[in-house]
């Protein structure tokens, strides 16, 4: 409960005091991505980056071997002039069982064109679940 109250306070402060990055307009919209895990698993998908009253949101789905295996939605996101950080909830099918996790992604980009964005991701609490990711604007 305390975490929820803290998050609501954080969101309200963000709306009131957010410094709008010049990159914001460039990152909004649809993106495709390619991710590779540390053990060689490749996944691809699409996501949408949007802003609702100053709160950045990232929502997407991903496929493995041409089959939809999950989706994700940001819990927190922060953008500066050349970097995007996202903490997100990950809903995926692993070994034919649904699994819900939290993860973190950090990507860097050239602020003059933003695409592609390249970086790293990790699933929180799973030491073997990390890798690289590249986003391309659609």
Long-range contacts (C-beta under 8 A, 24 or more apart in sequence): 7-76, 10-76, 11-55, 14-54, 14-55, 15-53, 15-54, 15-55, 18-54, 20-54, 21-79, 21-80, 21-81, 22-81, 22-111, 23-79, 23-80, 23-81, 23-82, 23-109, 23-111, 23-114, 24-51, 24-79, 26-111, 26-113, 26-114, 27-79, 27-84, 27-109, 27-114, 27-117, 29-137, 29-138, 30-137, 30-138, 31-60, 31-115, 31-117, 31-135, 31-136, 31-137, 31-138, 32-135, 32-136, 32-138, 33-60, 33-62, 33-133, 33-134, 33-135, 33-136, 34-133, 34-134, 35-62, 35-121, 35-131, 35-132, 35-133, 35-134, 36-131, 36-132, 36-133, 37-129, 37-130, 37-131, 38-128, 38-129, 38-130, 38-131, 39-128, 41-131, 43-69, 46-138, 47-72, 47-135, 49-84, 58-86, 58-88, 62-92, 69-93, 72-103, 75-102, 81-111, 82-108, 82-109, 82-110, 82-111, 83-107, 83-108, 83-109, 84-109, 84-117, 84-119, 90-123, 101-125, 101-126, 101-129, 103-129, 105-133, 107-133, 107-135
